[in-house]
Every structure is written in structure tokens, then in C-alpha cells.
Amino acid sequence: MLTPSFLEKLRLDLLQSSPFDDRFALIVDPLLDKLGWDAASRTTAPDSSILLVHEKPLAILASIKINLQHAAEAQIPWFIFTNGDQFEIYSTKADKPFLACEISNAECQGTTNLILRLLSKTSLSNRELDHLFEESQPKETPPPPTFPETDLETLCAEYKVLMEQIDELTDRKTAVSQQILSQLKEKTTQTPHFKISKYQRVTVKTSIESARALGCTVQVEDIDKEALRRLYDEGLPVPNIHQNEYIRISLLGK
């Protein structure tokens, strides 16, 4: 389990180390131990380790770059390049790093903690890194629609008219729906051309305090969207985050 105090110790060790120190022994080996890779689950050489689960290699971690194609042919899905400070994670299906971090960079601690956690034995065994990589790959999207060239004033006027029509249609739809409901005597009714079914939806707006008093609360796992936004802002390729643009148009003088 990585803790802030452990990462801070690694940072201090890095600051106090010299270019001639064996950073693999100083930083990488203790880090792998902390991430659950004991001696039985990794092969160790002076400048590299192969991480194994049930004798199946899941990743190569080394201080020198390797031929990713050879690793892919050996069915090893991940390569981690490190100099003890920088960590670059490569899928052996790609030629560019998927994730990267620097332990010494305290400003990106959230990204560093996440990336190092993804290298844990538990995470690699559960294929969390694989899922993240697969979900991050670009998907084919249809080309954006093309429109005839129109001046901005005309487009804004048309937009306002459409919004007013939508509001009117929404109000009319609600009124017609209420008229239909008032005439339904049974749950299902037929006219010469339509079948009408009536449903009931219960909307619960009970406060958390009242629900707790009634013993009706549960603990659920939810997505921490603010944490995802912070990682996205730090440059991490978070899957399925899209930055959209939208407009608001109002008449001048109102």
C-alpha cells in the first residue's frame, strides 16, 4: 500500500542520490516490494525485473529501452521504463508511452500515486491497466455535419425561434398528456389506431436524514468526478472525458 510518507521518503532519497548511485536498488526495488511484487513474483537483474503472476509475465520493468515488438511476441503486455525517478508505461501494442510520471514532481502527486498504484501486483493481476488502455483508445466518430455559410445574426435569430418553438411544443405535449390521462379508466386502452398504456413512476426526494432515521440508506461505490477532472487537468489520459462547447444566446437589452 503506497502512503504519502513512503512516496515522500522516495523523493528525499532521489534528491540525496547522485547520478552514480544504483537507483534501481535504491528506489525501484523498495517500490516494487511496496506494490506487492515479492521475490517470488519477479525475476531480478541489475537493471530490470520481469513481473509475474502465476508464472505468467505481465510486465517488464527496466532502466533501458527494449524492442516492444519482441515483448509483444512473447505475449508480455506491458513495458515500464524507469530511471528511478521517471516512469514511462508502454503497452507493447503501441510505440508511445501510455502513462508517465516523475516521483520527484510533487506538483503532480495525484497522477504519480495513481500511475504507481496501477503497477501494483493486485492492479496488474486484475487487468486494470489493460481496461484503462483499451477504453482510452480513439474510437471512430462520424464527421461533423456541414452547414451552408450563414451570418451569425441570422443564426442567432433562428436559434431563438427554435428554442421558443421547443418550449411551446413541450408545454403543449404536457397539456395533451394530462388530457389523455384524465380520460383513461383502465391501465391499457385502445383506440382505432393507438394502444395507450398508463404507467406510474414514484419519485423519491426523501432527505438523507429522514432516510437514515428510517434505516433506508446504503453505501455505494460512485465515480469521483472531481478527482477525475483533476487528473485530466494534470494531463492524464482519462477515458471518456470530453470537453464540450455550448452557447447561450440572449437578446440585447434584456
C-alpha positions as CSV (number, residue, x, y, z in Angstrom):
1,M,0.0,0.0,0.0
2,L,1.5,3.3,-1.1
3,T,1.3,6.0,1.5
4,P,2.2,9.7,1.3
5,S,5.0,9.2,3.8
6,F,6.5,6.4,1.7
7,L,6.4,8.5,-1.5
8,E,8.0,11.4,0.4
9,K,10.8,9.2,1.5
10,L,11.4,8.1,-2.1
11,R,11.5,11.8,-3.1
12,L,14.1,12.6,-0.4
13,D,16.2,9.5,-1.4
14,L,16.1,10.8,-5.0
15,L,17.2,14.3,-4.0
16,Q,20.0,13.0,-1.9
17,S,21.2,10.5,-4.6
18,S,23.9,11.1,-7.1
19,P,24.0,10.1,-10.8
20,F,26.4,7.3,-9.8
21,D,24.1,5.7,-7.3
22,D,22.2,2.5,-8.2
23,R,18.7,4.0,-8.4
24,F,17.2,0.6,-9.3
25,A,18.3,-0.8,-5.9
26,L,17.7,2.5,-4.1
27,I,14.3,3.3,-5.4
28,V,12.8,0.7,-7.7
29,D,13.3,-2.4,-5.6
30,P,11.7,-0.9,-2.4
31,L,8.9,0.4,-4.6
32,L,8.2,-3.0,-6.1
33,D,8.2,-4.5,-2.6
34,K,5.7,-1.9,-1.5
35,L,3.5,-2.6,-4.6
36,G,3.3,-6.3,-3.7
37,W,5.9,-7.7,-6.0
38,D,7.8,-10.0,-3.6
39,A,10.9,-12.1,-4.7
40,A,8.7,-15.0,-5.8
41,S,6.7,-12.8,-8.2
42,R,9.5,-11.1,-10.1
43,T,12.8,-12.0,-11.7
44,T,15.6,-9.6,-10.8
45,A,18.6,-8.5,-12.8
46,P,20.9,-5.4,-12.2
47,D,18.8,-3.1,-14.4
48,S,15.5,-4.9,-14.9
49,S,12.7,-7.1,-13.5
50,I,10.0,-9.2,-15.0
51,L,6.8,-9.1,-13.1
52,L,5.0,-12.4,-12.9
53,V,1.6,-13.7,-11.7
54,H,1.2,-17.5,-11.5
55,E,4.5,-17.6,-13.5
56,K,2.9,-15.6,-16.3
57,P,4.9,-12.5,-17.2
58,L,2.7,-9.3,-17.1
59,A,5.3,-6.6,-17.4
60,I,9.0,-5.9,-18.0
61,L,10.4,-3.1,-15.9
62,A,13.9,-1.9,-17.0
63,S,16.2,1.1,-17.0
64,I,16.9,0.6,-20.7
65,K,14.5,0.8,-23.6
66,I,13.7,-2.5,-25.3
67,N,12.1,-3.6,-28.5
68,L,8.4,-3.6,-27.8
69,Q,7.7,-5.9,-30.7
70,H,9.8,-8.6,-29.1
71,A,7.9,-8.2,-25.8
72,A,4.6,-8.4,-27.7
73,E,5.6,-11.6,-29.5
74,A,6.5,-13.0,-26.1
75,Q,2.9,-12.1,-25.0
76,I,4.1,-9.7,-22.3
77,P,1.5,-6.8,-22.4
78,W,3.4,-4.1,-20.6
79,F,6.8,-2.5,-20.5
80,I,7.8,0.1,-17.8
81,F,10.9,2.2,-18.5
82,T,12.4,3.9,-15.4
83,N,15.5,5.7,-14.3
84,G,14.3,5.5,-10.7
85,D,12.5,8.9,-10.9
86,Q,10.7,8.9,-14.3
87,F,8.3,6.1,-15.0
88,E,7.0,5.5,-18.6
89,I,4.4,2.8,-19.1
90,Y,4.1,1.4,-22.6
91,S,1.6,-1.1,-23.9
92,T,3.5,-3.4,-26.1
93,K,0.8,-2.8,-28.7
94,A,1.9,0.9,-29.1
95,D,5.2,2.7,-29.6
96,K,4.5,5.8,-27.4
97,P,4.2,5.8,-23.6
98,F,0.6,5.5,-22.4
99,L,1.3,7.0,-18.9
100,A,4.2,8.8,-17.4
101,C,5.1,10.4,-14.1
102,E,8.1,11.6,-12.1
103,I,8.3,10.7,-8.4
104,S,10.3,13.9,-7.7
105,N,7.5,16.1,-9.1
106,A,5.4,16.9,-6.0
107,E,3.0,19.1,-8.0
108,C,1.6,16.0,-9.8
109,Q,1.3,13.8,-6.8
110,G,-2.2,12.6,-7.7
111,T,-1.1,11.4,-11.1
112,T,2.0,9.8,-9.6
113,N,0.1,8.0,-6.9
114,L,-2.4,6.7,-9.5
115,I,0.2,5.5,-12.0
116,L,2.3,3.7,-9.4
117,R,-0.9,2.1,-7.9
118,L,-1.7,0.8,-11.4
119,L,1.7,-1.0,-11.3
120,S,0.8,-2.9,-8.2
121,K,0.5,-6.7,-8.3
122,T,-3.2,-6.5,-7.5
123,S,-3.9,-4.0,-10.2
124,L,-2.0,-5.7,-12.9
125,S,-3.5,-9.1,-12.0
126,N,-7.0,-7.5,-12.3
127,R,-6.1,-6.0,-15.7
128,E,-7.0,-2.5,-14.5
129,L,-4.2,-1.0,-16.7
130,D,-5.4,-3.1,-19.7
131,H,-9.0,-1.8,-19.2
132,L,-7.8,1.8,-18.9
133,F,-5.7,1.5,-22.1
134,E,-8.4,-0.2,-24.1
135,E,-11.0,2.4,-23.1
136,S,-8.6,5.3,-23.9
137,Q,-8.1,4.3,-27.5
138,P,-9.7,6.6,-30.0
139,K,-13.0,5.4,-31.5
140,E,-14.2,6.1,-34.9
141,T,-16.6,9.0,-35.0
142,P,-18.7,10.3,-37.9
143,P,-17.6,13.5,-39.5
144,P,-19.3,16.7,-38.2
145,P,-22.2,17.9,-40.2
146,T,-21.7,20.7,-42.7
147,F,-23.9,23.7,-43.0
148,P,-24.3,26.4,-45.6
149,E,-22.5,29.6,-44.8
150,T,-24.8,31.9,-42.8
151,D,-24.1,35.1,-40.9
152,L,-24.1,35.0,-37.1
153,E,-27.0,37.4,-36.7
154,T,-29.3,35.2,-38.8
155,L,-28.2,32.0,-37.0
156,C,-28.8,33.5,-33.6
157,A,-32.3,34.7,-34.7
158,E,-33.1,31.2,-35.9
159,Y,-31.8,29.6,-32.7
160,K,-34.1,31.8,-30.6
161,V,-37.1,30.9,-32.7
162,L,-36.3,27.2,-32.4
163,M,-35.9,27.5,-28.6
164,E,-39.3,29.2,-28.4
165,Q,-40.9,26.5,-30.5
166,I,-39.4,23.8,-28.4
167,D,-40.8,25.5,-25.2
168,E,-44.2,25.8,-26.8
169,L,-44.2,22.2,-28.0
170,T,-43.1,21.0,-24.6
171,D,-45.9,22.8,-22.9
172,R,-48.4,21.5,-25.4
173,K,-47.2,18.0,-25.0
174,T,-47.6,18.2,-21.2
175,A,-51.2,19.5,-21.6
176,V,-52.2,16.8,-24.1
177,S,-50.6,14.2,-21.9
178,Q,-52.8,15.4,-18.9
179,Q,-55.9,15.3,-21.1
180,I,-55.2,11.7,-22.2
181,L,-54.6,10.6,-18.6
182,S,-57.8,12.2,-17.4
183,Q,-59.8,10.1,-19.9
184,L,-58.1,6.7,-19.1
185,K,-60.2,4.5,-17.0
186,E,-58.1,1.4,-17.3
187,K,-54.3,0.7,-17.3
188,T,-54.4,-0.1,-21.0
189,T,-56.8,1.3,-23.6
190,Q,-57.1,1.1,-27.4
191,T,-58.5,3.5,-30.0
192,P,-58.9,2.6,-33.6
193,H,-55.3,3.4,-34.3
194,F,-53.4,3.6,-31.0
195,K,-52.7,1.5,-28.0
196,I,-52.3,3.6,-24.8
197,S,-50.6,2.2,-21.7
198,K,-50.6,4.1,-18.4
199,Y,-47.6,3.8,-16.1
200,Q,-46.7,5.2,-12.6
201,R,-43.4,6.4,-11.6
202,V,-42.5,7.1,-8.0
203,T,-40.1,10.0,-7.5
204,V,-38.2,9.8,-4.2
205,K,-36.9,13.1,-2.8
206,T,-36.6,12.0,0.8
207,S,-33.7,13.7,2.6
208,I,-30.7,11.7,3.7
209,E,-31.5,12.5,7.3
210,S,-35.1,11.0,7.1
211,A,-33.9,8.0,5.1
212,R,-31.2,7.4,7.8
213,A,-33.8,7.6,10.5
214,L,-35.9,5.0,8.7
215,G,-32.9,2.7,8.2
216,C,-33.1,3.1,4.4
217,T,-29.6,4.1,3.4
218,V,-26.9,2.1,1.6
219,Q,-23.3,2.7,0.8
220,V,-22.5,2.6,-2.9
221,E,-19.4,2.9,-5.0
222,D,-19.6,6.1,-7.1
223,I,-17.4,7.9,-9.5
224,D,-15.5,10.8,-8.0
225,K,-15.9,13.2,-10.9
226,E,-13.9,16.0,-9.3
227,A,-10.9,13.7,-8.8
228,L,-11.2,12.6,-12.5
229,R,-11.2,16.2,-13.6
230,R,-8.1,16.9,-11.5
231,L,-6.3,14.0,-13.2
232,Y,-7.5,15.2,-16.6
233,D,-6.2,18.7,-15.9
234,E,-2.8,17.2,-15.0
235,G,-2.7,15.6,-18.4
236,L,-3.6,12.1,-17.6
237,P,-5.5,10.4,-20.5
238,V,-8.7,9.7,-18.6
239,P,-11.1,7.6,-20.7
240,N,-14.4,9.1,-21.9
241,I,-13.8,12.6,-20.7
242,H,-14.9,15.1,-23.3
243,Q,-14.7,18.9,-23.2
244,N,-17.8,20.2,-24.9
245,E,-18.6,23.7,-26.0
246,Y,-22.1,25.2,-25.8
247,I,-23.8,28.6,-26.3
248,R,-26.3,30.8,-24.6
249,I,-28.0,33.5,-26.6
250,S,-30.0,36.4,-25.2
251,L,-31.5,39.5,-26.8
252,L,-29.6,42.7,-26.3
253,G,-31.1,45.0,-23.7
254,K,-32.7,42.1,-21.8
